[in-house]
Amino acid sequence: MAGHSKWHNIKYRKGRQDAKKAQLFTKISKEIYAAVRMGGANPETNARLRAAIQKARDIRMPLDNIERTIKKATGEFGGAAYEAAIYEGYGPGGVAILVEALTDNRNRTAARIRHLFAKHGGSLGESGCVAYLFAEKGEIVLDRAGADEEAILATALQAGAEDVDIGEEEAVVFAAPEAIDAVQAAFAAAGFSVRSAKVTRVPSVTVPVAGEVAEANLALLEALEDEDDVSEVYANLEVETEGA
């Protein structure tokens, strides 16, 4: 029976992993679709599409899936038409949360997101209620392996970057969204290994949370990220550790 139980658990975990992978494929396919609709089908001139394709490659999405999604977005194939939607609200303790979604049914998506906010002690707000707390930034992530801190800062300054956050394993460079390609190219030309480059949203202020409030917010954020129509979730929480 022990062997049977172990096999059952393995099958269960594999089933969950397969479901998670399928969900990721769906999410990234929507991102590719939206990127093409917004900026065209050429990844060389469309930074958002280039980033979405890289995410697809990172999770080993078949090339055929990527190409088929691009063709759908350009109108070569039929299928559901997705549009971008933004939802704003508050988590427990007044944490600002901004959700980016890609949907073929706004009413369905809004209802699901409203339910998730309410279930986890938050509330879905009006358009514009928290968007002003987040600024769009280009985010370039570099591999720190063998990279000198002074060289990173010097390259960032020369490339016109706005800010740099240097950690032990990676460095994150922030730039204006329209400058992301130029800054990424500058680091690549200087010999740095670029892990990723995308447009993100950075909070201008943060809300400190701890204990049960922190746990409730993290549960809400995880639930939102697991929602099929959701592509990105941003929050201005800062989790405080015990004794801090």
Protein Blocks (a to p, Z undefined) as FASTA:
>chain_A
ZZmmmmmmmmmmmmmmmmmmmmmmmmmmmmmmmmmmmnojafklmmklmmmmmmmmmnop
afklmmmmmmmmnopagcddddddddddddehhiacddddddfbfklmmmmmmmmmmmno
pacddehklmmmpccdddddddfehpafklmmmmmmmnopabdcddfkbccddddfklmm
mmmmmmmmnopacfbdcdddddfbdcddehjllmmmmmmmmmmmmpmklmbdcdfbdcdd
ehZZ
